[in-house]
Amino acid sequence: MQWALSNLLAAADRDIHEAHIIRLNSKAWNDFTAALNEPMGLRLNELLERDPIWTRPTSLSLGT
């Protein structure tokens, strides 16, 4: 039982680690870094200029 649990935990840890790593070849890396250096699009700028939803006043309608 201890052996199975130990191996399952090691496999789960490995899966979690691998799920957070992105491997890119040279061309994909260059494309990615080039995209980071491009200006943001109009829609993204508009989104970033908006107040976050959690800072907006709320109105509760209780239907009474």
PyMOL Python script that loads the backbone (N, CA, C, O; Angstrom):
from pymol import cmd

cmd.read_pdbstr("""\
ATOM      1  N   MET A   1       0.830  -1.191   0.000  1.00  0.00           N
ATOM      2  CA  MET A   1       0.000   0.000   0.000  1.00  0.00           C
ATOM      3  C   MET A   1       0.875   1.256   0.000  1.00  0.00           C
ATOM      4  O   MET A   1       0.607   2.203  -0.738  1.00  0.00           O
ATOM      5  N   GLN A   2       1.922   1.259   0.830  1.00  0.00           N
ATOM      6  CA  GLN A   2       2.814   2.421   0.908  1.00  0.00           C
ATOM      7  C   GLN A   2       3.508   2.676  -0.429  1.00  0.00           C
ATOM      8  O   GLN A   2       3.659   3.823  -0.849  1.00  0.00           O
ATOM      9  N   TRP A   3       3.928   1.598  -1.096  1.00  0.00           N
ATOM     10  CA  TRP A   3       4.591   1.732  -2.392  1.00  0.00           C
ATOM     11  C   TRP A   3       3.647   2.369  -3.412  1.00  0.00           C
ATOM     12  O   TRP A   3       4.048   3.268  -4.151  1.00  0.00           O
ATOM     13  N   ALA A   4       2.398   1.910  -3.455  1.00  0.00           N
ATOM     14  CA  ALA A   4       1.416   2.438  -4.412  1.00  0.00           C
ATOM     15  C   ALA A   4       1.153   3.912  -4.142  1.00  0.00           C
ATOM     16  O   ALA A   4       1.128   4.724  -5.067  1.00  0.00           O
ATOM     17  N   LEU A   5       0.958   4.253  -2.885  1.00  0.00           N
ATOM     18  CA  LEU A   5       0.690   5.644  -2.527  1.00  0.00           C
ATOM     19  C   LEU A   5       1.869   6.536  -2.891  1.00  0.00           C
ATOM     20  O   LEU A   5       1.683   7.627  -3.429  1.00  0.00           O
ATOM     21  N   SER A   6       3.064   6.081  -2.603  1.00  0.00           N
ATOM     22  CA  SER A   6       4.261   6.850  -2.922  1.00  0.00           C
ATOM     23  C   SER A   6       4.386   7.074  -4.425  1.00  0.00           C
ATOM     24  O   SER A   6       4.691   8.183  -4.863  1.00  0.00           O
ATOM     25  N   ASN A   7       4.154   6.038  -5.212  1.00  0.00           N
ATOM     26  CA  ASN A   7       4.250   6.163  -6.667  1.00  0.00           C
ATOM     27  C   ASN A   7       3.130   7.011  -7.250  1.00  0.00           C
ATOM     28  O   ASN A   7       3.356   7.765  -8.196  1.00  0.00           O
ATOM     29  N   LEU A   8       1.932   6.901  -6.703  1.00  0.00           N
ATOM     30  CA  LEU A   8       0.825   7.731  -7.176  1.00  0.00           C
ATOM     31  C   LEU A   8       1.084   9.202  -6.882  1.00  0.00           C
ATOM     32  O   LEU A   8       0.806  10.060  -7.720  1.00  0.00           O
ATOM     33  N   LEU A   9       1.609   9.498  -5.712  1.00  0.00           N
ATOM     34  CA  LEU A   9       1.922  10.885  -5.365  1.00  0.00           C
ATOM     35  C   LEU A   9       3.026  11.437  -6.262  1.00  0.00           C
ATOM     36  O   LEU A   9       2.957  12.587  -6.696  1.00  0.00           O
ATOM     37  N   ALA A  10       4.034  10.629  -6.541  1.00  0.00           N
ATOM     38  CA  ALA A  10       5.120  11.070  -7.421  1.00  0.00           C
ATOM     39  C   ALA A  10       4.591  11.318  -8.835  1.00  0.00           C
ATOM     40  O   ALA A  10       4.973  12.298  -9.476  1.00  0.00           O
ATOM     41  N   ALA A  11       3.723  10.444  -9.320  1.00  0.00           N
ATOM     42  CA  ALA A  11       3.158  10.614 -10.662  1.00  0.00           C
ATOM     43  C   ALA A  11       2.272  11.856 -10.723  1.00  0.00           C
ATOM     44  O   ALA A  11       2.308  12.596 -11.706  1.00  0.00           O
ATOM     45  N   ALA A  12       1.483  12.085  -9.685  1.00  0.00           N
ATOM     46  CA  ALA A  12       0.624  13.272  -9.647  1.00  0.00           C
ATOM     47  C   ALA A  12       1.465  14.538  -9.622  1.00  0.00           C
ATOM     48  O   ALA A  12       1.152  15.509 -10.311  1.00  0.00           O
ATOM     49  N   ASP A  13       2.520  14.533  -8.840  1.00  0.00           N
ATOM     50  CA  ASP A  13       3.412  15.691  -8.773  1.00  0.00           C
ATOM     51  C   ASP A  13       4.052  15.958 -10.133  1.00  0.00           C
ATOM     52  O   ASP A  13       4.152  17.110 -10.555  1.00  0.00           O
ATOM     53  N   ARG A  14       4.478  14.918 -10.811  1.00  0.00           N
ATOM     54  CA  ARG A  14       5.078  15.054 -12.141  1.00  0.00           C
ATOM     55  C   ARG A  14       4.058  15.606 -13.140  1.00  0.00           C
ATOM     56  O   ARG A  14       4.389  16.477 -13.945  1.00  0.00           O
ATOM     57  N   ASP A  15       2.820  15.105 -13.092  1.00  0.00           N
ATOM     58  CA  ASP A  15       1.776  15.584 -14.008  1.00  0.00           C
ATOM     59  C   ASP A  15       1.470  17.058 -13.781  1.00  0.00           C
ATOM     60  O   ASP A  15       1.302  17.814 -14.738  1.00  0.00           O
ATOM     61  N   ILE A  16       1.399  17.462 -12.533  1.00  0.00           N
ATOM     62  CA  ILE A  16       1.135  18.871 -12.217  1.00  0.00           C
ATOM     63  C   ILE A  16       2.280  19.735 -12.719  1.00  0.00           C
ATOM     64  O   ILE A  16       2.049  20.788 -13.312  1.00  0.00           O
ATOM     65  N   HIS A  17       3.495  19.306 -12.490  1.00  0.00           N
ATOM     66  CA  HIS A  17       4.667  20.064 -12.938  1.00  0.00           C
ATOM     67  C   HIS A  17       4.673  20.202 -14.459  1.00  0.00           C
ATOM     68  O   HIS A  17       4.908  21.291 -14.981  1.00  0.00           O
ATOM     69  N   GLU A  18       4.420  19.122 -15.158  1.00  0.00           N
ATOM     70  CA  GLU A  18       4.445  19.152 -16.622  1.00  0.00           C
ATOM     71  C   GLU A  18       3.304  19.977 -17.198  1.00  0.00           C
ATOM     72  O   GLU A  18       3.434  20.527 -18.292  1.00  0.00           O
ATOM     73  N   ALA A  19       2.196  20.072 -16.486  1.00  0.00           N
ATOM     74  CA  ALA A  19       1.052  20.848 -16.977  1.00  0.00           C
ATOM     75  C   ALA A  19       1.327  22.344 -16.929  1.00  0.00           C
ATOM     76  O   ALA A  19       0.613  23.124 -17.559  1.00  0.00           O
ATOM     77  N   HIS A  20       2.344  22.750 -16.196  1.00  0.00           N
ATOM     78  CA  HIS A  20       2.664  24.169 -16.054  1.00  0.00           C
ATOM     79  C   HIS A  20       3.884  24.588 -16.871  1.00  0.00           C
ATOM     80  O   HIS A  20       4.355  25.718 -16.748  1.00  0.00           O
ATOM     81  N   ILE A  21       4.384  23.704 -17.681  1.00  0.00           N
ATOM     82  CA  ILE A  21       5.556  24.004 -18.498  1.00  0.00           C
ATOM     83  C   ILE A  21       5.141  23.994 -19.962  1.00  0.00           C
ATOM     84  O   ILE A  21       4.520  23.042 -20.436  1.00  0.00           O
ATOM     85  N   ILE A  22       5.484  25.044 -20.661  1.00  0.00           N
ATOM     86  CA  ILE A  22       5.210  25.120 -22.090  1.00  0.00           C
ATOM     87  C   ILE A  22       6.548  25.042 -22.810  1.00  0.00           C
ATOM     88  O   ILE A  22       7.455  25.833 -22.549  1.00  0.00           O
ATOM     89  N   ARG A  23       6.656  24.098 -23.700  1.00  0.00           N
ATOM     90  CA  ARG A  23       7.894  23.943 -24.467  1.00  0.00           C
ATOM     91  C   ARG A  23       7.675  24.495 -25.869  1.00  0.00           C
ATOM     92  O   ARG A  23       6.733  24.109 -26.561  1.00  0.00           O
ATOM     93  N   LEU A  24       8.551  25.394 -26.274  1.00  0.00           N
ATOM     94  CA  LEU A  24       8.453  26.007 -27.595  1.00  0.00           C
ATOM     95  C   LEU A  24       9.749  25.794 -28.363  1.00  0.00           C
ATOM     96  O   LEU A  24      10.839  25.864 -27.796  1.00  0.00           O
ATOM     97  N   ASN A  25       9.619  25.536 -29.651  1.00  0.00           N
ATOM     98  CA  ASN A  25      10.818  25.488 -30.476  1.00  0.00           C
ATOM     99  C   ASN A  25      11.264  26.925 -30.756  1.00  0.00           C
ATOM    100  O   ASN A  25      10.593  27.873 -30.350  1.00  0.00           O
ATOM    101  N   SER A  26      12.378  27.086 -31.439  1.00  0.00           N
ATOM    102  CA  SER A  26      12.942  28.430 -31.661  1.00  0.00           C
ATOM    103  C   SER A  26      11.985  29.350 -32.400  1.00  0.00           C
ATOM    104  O   SER A  26      11.829  30.512 -32.026  1.00  0.00           O
ATOM    105  N   LYS A  27      11.344  28.844 -33.444  1.00  0.00           N
ATOM    106  CA  LYS A  27      10.431  29.688 -34.215  1.00  0.00           C
ATOM    107  C   LYS A  27       9.238  30.107 -33.362  1.00  0.00           C
ATOM    108  O   LYS A  27       8.850  31.276 -33.369  1.00  0.00           O
ATOM    109  N   ALA A  28       8.657  29.165 -32.632  1.00  0.00           N
ATOM    110  CA  ALA A  28       7.506  29.486 -31.786  1.00  0.00           C
ATOM    111  C   ALA A  28       7.903  30.486 -30.701  1.00  0.00           C
ATOM    112  O   ALA A  28       7.136  31.398 -30.394  1.00  0.00           O
ATOM    113  N   TRP A  29       9.102  30.323 -30.115  1.00  0.00           N
ATOM    114  CA  TRP A  29       9.579  31.261 -29.098  1.00  0.00           C
ATOM    115  C   TRP A  29       9.751  32.657 -29.692  1.00  0.00           C
ATOM    116  O   TRP A  29       9.344  33.648 -29.086  1.00  0.00           O
ATOM    117  N   ASN A  30      10.352  32.732 -30.873  1.00  0.00           N
ATOM    118  CA  ASN A  30      10.537  34.034 -31.526  1.00  0.00           C
ATOM    119  C   ASN A  30       9.200  34.680 -31.864  1.00  0.00           C
ATOM    120  O   ASN A  30       9.041  35.889 -31.697  1.00  0.00           O
ATOM    121  N   ASP A  31       8.239  33.894 -32.337  1.00  0.00           N
ATOM    122  CA  ASP A  31       6.901  34.423 -32.619  1.00  0.00           C
ATOM    123  C   ASP A  31       6.241  34.933 -31.341  1.00  0.00           C
ATOM    124  O   ASP A  31       5.616  35.994 -31.338  1.00  0.00           O
ATOM    125  N   PHE A  32       6.382  34.175 -30.261  1.00  0.00           N
ATOM    126  CA  PHE A  32       5.793  34.554 -28.974  1.00  0.00           C
ATOM    127  C   PHE A  32       6.394  35.857 -28.458  1.00  0.00           C
ATOM    128  O   PHE A  32       5.659  36.765 -28.070  1.00  0.00           O
ATOM    129  N   THR A  33       7.718  35.958 -28.449  1.00  0.00           N
ATOM    130  CA  THR A  33       8.344  37.176 -27.933  1.00  0.00           C
ATOM    131  C   THR A  33       8.073  38.370 -28.840  1.00  0.00           C
ATOM    132  O   THR A  33       7.967  39.497 -28.356  1.00  0.00           O
ATOM    133  N   ALA A  34       7.960  38.143 -30.142  1.00  0.00           N
ATOM    134  CA  ALA A  34       7.608  39.235 -31.056  1.00  0.00           C
ATOM    135  C   ALA A  34       6.198  39.728 -30.758  1.00  0.00           C
ATOM    136  O   ALA A  34       5.948  40.933 -30.777  1.00  0.00           O
ATOM    137  N   ALA A  35       5.280  38.814 -30.486  1.00  0.00           N
ATOM    138  CA  ALA A  35       3.902  39.204 -30.164  1.00  0.00           C
ATOM    139  C   ALA A  35       3.850  40.013 -28.876  1.00  0.00           C
ATOM    140  O   ALA A  35       3.033  40.925 -28.751  1.00  0.00           O
ATOM    141  N   LEU A  36       4.708  39.691 -27.922  1.00  0.00           N
ATOM    142  CA  LEU A  36       4.742  40.459 -26.671  1.00  0.00           C
ATOM    143  C   LEU A  36       5.192  41.894 -26.908  1.00  0.00           C
ATOM    144  O   LEU A  36       4.801  42.797 -26.167  1.00  0.00           O
ATOM    145  N   ASN A  37       6.000  42.109 -27.919  1.00  0.00           N
ATOM    146  CA  ASN A  37       6.509  43.445 -28.217  1.00  0.00           C
ATOM    147  C   ASN A  37       5.570  44.262 -29.093  1.00  0.00           C
ATOM    148  O   ASN A  37       5.794  45.457 -29.285  1.00  0.00           O
ATOM    149  N   GLU A  38       4.527  43.643 -29.626  1.00  0.00           N
ATOM    150  CA  GLU A  38       3.553  44.353 -30.451  1.00  0.00           C
ATOM    151  C   GLU A  38       2.631  45.186 -29.563  1.00  0.00           C
ATOM    152  O   GLU A  38       2.396  44.829 -28.409  1.00  0.00           O
ATOM    153  N   PRO A  39       2.106  46.294 -30.094  1.00  0.00           N
ATOM    154  CA  PRO A  39       1.139  47.064 -29.315  1.00  0.00           C
ATOM    155  C   PRO A  39      -0.144  46.254 -29.099  1.00  0.00           C
ATOM    156  O   PRO A  39      -0.504  45.398 -29.907  1.00  0.00           O
ATOM    157  N   MET A  40      -0.810  46.546 -28.001  1.00  0.00           N
ATOM    158  CA  MET A  40      -2.062  45.855 -27.713  1.00  0.00           C
ATOM    159  C   MET A  40      -3.145  46.338 -28.669  1.00  0.00           C
ATOM    160  O   MET A  40      -3.118  47.476 -29.136  1.00  0.00           O
ATOM    161  N   GLY A  41      -4.083  45.468 -28.948  1.00  0.00           N
ATOM    162  CA  GLY A  41      -5.190  45.816 -29.826  1.00  0.00           C
ATOM    163  C   GLY A  41      -6.175  46.761 -29.148  1.00  0.00           C
ATOM    164  O   GLY A  41      -6.164  46.916 -27.927  1.00  0.00           O
ATOM    165  N   LEU A  42      -7.015  47.382 -29.945  1.00  0.00           N
ATOM    166  CA  LEU A  42      -7.993  48.345 -29.458  1.00  0.00           C
ATOM    167  C   LEU A  42      -8.921  47.732 -28.418  1.00  0.00           C
ATOM    168  O   LEU A  42      -9.178  48.347 -27.383  1.00  0.00           O
ATOM    169  N   ARG A  43      -9.427  46.531 -28.679  1.00  0.00           N
ATOM    170  CA  ARG A  43     -10.367  45.910 -27.732  1.00  0.00           C
ATOM    171  C   ARG A  43      -9.708  45.611 -26.395  1.00  0.00           C
ATOM    172  O   ARG A  43     -10.341  45.765 -25.350  1.00  0.00           O
ATOM    173  N   LEU A  44      -8.463  45.193 -26.406  1.00  0.00           N
ATOM    174  CA  LEU A  44      -7.769  44.931 -25.152  1.00  0.00           C
ATOM    175  C   LEU A  44      -7.539  46.224 -24.388  1.00  0.00           C
ATOM    176  O   LEU A  44      -7.706  46.259 -23.169  1.00  0.00           O
ATOM    177  N   ASN A  45      -7.160  47.286 -25.085  1.00  0.00           N
ATOM    178  CA  ASN A  45      -6.992  48.581 -24.423  1.00  0.00           C
ATOM    179  C   ASN A  45      -8.295  49.049 -23.799  1.00  0.00           C
ATOM    180  O   ASN A  45      -8.299  49.553 -22.676  1.00  0.00           O
ATOM    181  N   GLU A  46      -9.406  48.886 -24.519  1.00  0.00           N
ATOM    182  CA  GLU A  46     -10.711  49.277 -23.974  1.00  0.00           C
ATOM    183  C   GLU A  46     -11.037  48.471 -22.724  1.00  0.00           C
ATOM    184  O   GLU A  46     -11.545  49.018 -21.745  1.00  0.00           O
ATOM    185  N   LEU A  47     -10.753  47.195 -22.753  1.00  0.00           N
ATOM    186  CA  LEU A  47     -11.006  46.347 -21.593  1.00  0.00           C
ATOM    187  C   LEU A  47     -10.172  46.793 -20.397  1.00  0.00           C
ATOM    188  O   LEU A  47     -10.683  46.867 -19.279  1.00  0.00           O
ATOM    189  N   LEU A  48      -8.913  47.086 -20.619  1.00  0.00           N
ATOM    190  CA  LEU A  48      -8.028  47.486 -19.528  1.00  0.00           C
ATOM    191  C   LEU A  48      -8.380  48.860 -18.966  1.00  0.00           C
ATOM    192  O   LEU A  48      -8.053  49.157 -17.817  1.00  0.00           O
ATOM    193  N   GLU A  49      -9.042  49.699 -19.761  1.00  0.00           N
ATOM    194  CA  GLU A  49      -9.429  51.024 -19.285  1.00  0.00           C
ATOM    195  C   GLU A  49     -10.698  50.990 -18.441  1.00  0.00           C
ATOM    196  O   GLU A  49     -10.979  51.946 -17.718  1.00  0.00           O
ATOM    197  N   ARG A  50     -11.462  49.916 -18.518  1.00  0.00           N
ATOM    198  CA  ARG A  50     -12.703  49.811 -17.745  1.00  0.00           C
ATOM    199  C   ARG A  50     -12.404  49.591 -16.270  1.00  0.00           C
ATOM    200  O   ARG A  50     -11.382  49.011 -15.905  1.00  0.00           O
ATOM    201  N   ASP A  51     -13.319  50.067 -15.431  1.00  0.00           N
ATOM    202  CA  ASP A  51     -13.219  49.767 -14.002  1.00  0.00           C
ATOM    203  C   ASP A  51     -13.523  48.289 -13.801  1.00  0.00           C
ATOM    204  O   ASP A  51     -14.427  47.752 -14.442  1.00  0.00           O
ATOM    205  N   PRO A  52     -12.788  47.631 -12.930  1.00  0.00           N
ATOM    206  CA  PRO A  52     -13.080  46.220 -12.662  1.00  0.00           C
ATOM    207  C   PRO A  52     -14.503  46.070 -12.125  1.00  0.00           C
ATOM    208  O   PRO A  52     -15.020  46.964 -11.456  1.00  0.00           O
ATOM    209  N   ILE A  53     -15.117  44.952 -12.421  1.00  0.00           N
ATOM    210  CA  ILE A  53     -16.503  44.731 -12.030  1.00  0.00           C
ATOM    211  C   ILE A  53     -16.686  44.802 -10.514  1.00  0.00           C
ATOM    212  O   ILE A  53     -17.751  45.200 -10.043  1.00  0.00           O
ATOM    213  N   TRP A  54     -15.662  44.423  -9.746  1.00  0.00           N
ATOM    214  CA  TRP A  54     -15.797  44.431  -8.295  1.00  0.00           C
ATOM    215  C   TRP A  54     -15.738  45.841  -7.712  1.00  0.00           C
ATOM    216  O   TRP A  54     -16.012  46.024  -6.526  1.00  0.00           O
ATOM    217  N   THR A  55     -15.385  46.840  -8.524  1.00  0.00           N
ATOM    218  CA  THR A  55     -15.371  48.219  -8.020  1.00  0.00           C
ATOM    219  C   THR A  55     -16.614  48.987  -8.443  1.00  0.00           C
ATOM    220  O   THR A  55     -16.809  50.124  -8.014  1.00  0.00           O
ATOM    221  N   ARG A  56     -17.457  48.389  -9.274  1.00  0.00           N
ATOM    222  CA  ARG A  56     -18.662  49.062  -9.744  1.00  0.00           C
ATOM    223  C   ARG A  56     -19.761  48.965  -8.695  1.00  0.00           C
ATOM    224  O   ARG A  56     -19.874  47.961  -7.992  1.00  0.00           O
ATOM    225  N   PRO A  57     -20.570  50.017  -8.597  1.00  0.00           N
ATOM    226  CA  PRO A  57     -21.697  49.943  -7.655  1.00  0.00           C
ATOM    227  C   PRO A  57     -22.692  48.871  -8.109  1.00  0.00           C
ATOM    228  O   PRO A  57     -22.895  48.654  -9.304  1.00  0.00           O
ATOM    229  N   THR A  58     -23.287  48.231  -7.159  1.00  0.00           N
ATOM    230  CA  THR A  58     -24.269  47.200  -7.483  1.00  0.00           C
ATOM    231  C   THR A  58     -25.653  47.678  -7.094  1.00  0.00           C
ATOM    232  O   THR A  58     -25.809  48.479  -6.172  1.00  0.00           O
ATOM    233  N   SER A  59     -26.632  47.195  -7.785  1.00  0.00           N
ATOM    234  CA  SER A  59     -28.015  47.495  -7.415  1.00  0.00           C
ATOM    235  C   SER A  59     -28.723  46.168  -7.207  1.00  0.00           C
ATOM    236  O   SER A  59     -28.763  45.315  -8.094  1.00  0.00           O
ATOM    237  N   LEU A  60     -29.273  46.018  -6.028  1.00  0.00           N
ATOM    238  CA  LEU A  60     -29.991  44.794  -5.706  1.00  0.00           C
ATOM    239  C   LEU A  60     -31.475  45.020  -5.896  1.00  0.00           C
ATOM    240  O   LEU A  60     -32.043  45.972  -5.361  1.00  0.00           O
ATOM    241  N   SER A  61     -32.082  44.164  -6.640  1.00  0.00           N
ATOM    242  CA  SER A  61     -33.525  44.220  -6.812  1.00  0.00           C
ATOM    243  C   SER A  61     -34.110  43.015  -6.099  1.00  0.00           C
ATOM    244  O   SER A  61     -33.901  41.870  -6.501  1.00  0.00           O
ATOM    245  N   LEU A  62     -34.839  43.292  -5.044  1.00  0.00           N
ATOM    246  CA  LEU A  62     -35.414  42.198  -4.267  1.00  0.00           C
ATOM    247  C   LEU A  62     -36.813  41.835  -4.751  1.00  0.00           C
ATOM    248  O   LEU A  62     -37.419  40.889  -4.250  1.00  0.00           O
ATOM    249  N   GLY A  63     -37.321  42.578  -5.714  1.00  0.00           N
ATOM    250  CA  GLY A  63     -38.619  42.246  -6.281  1.00  0.00           C
ATOM    251  C   GLY A  63     -39.785  42.508  -5.347  1.00  0.00           C
ATOM    252  O   GLY A  63     -40.835  41.879  -5.477  1.00  0.00           O
ATOM    253  N   THR A  64     -39.617  43.422  -4.412  1.00  0.00           N
ATOM    254  CA  THR A  64     -40.726  43.716  -3.484  1.00  0.00           C
ATOM    255  C   THR A  64     -41.417  44.990  -3.817  1.00  0.00           C
ATOM    256  O   THR A  64     -42.366  45.375  -3.134  1.00  0.00           O
TER     257      THR A  64
END
""", "prot")
cmd.dss("prot")
cmd.show_as("cartoon", "prot")
cmd.util.cbc("prot")
cmd.orient("prot")
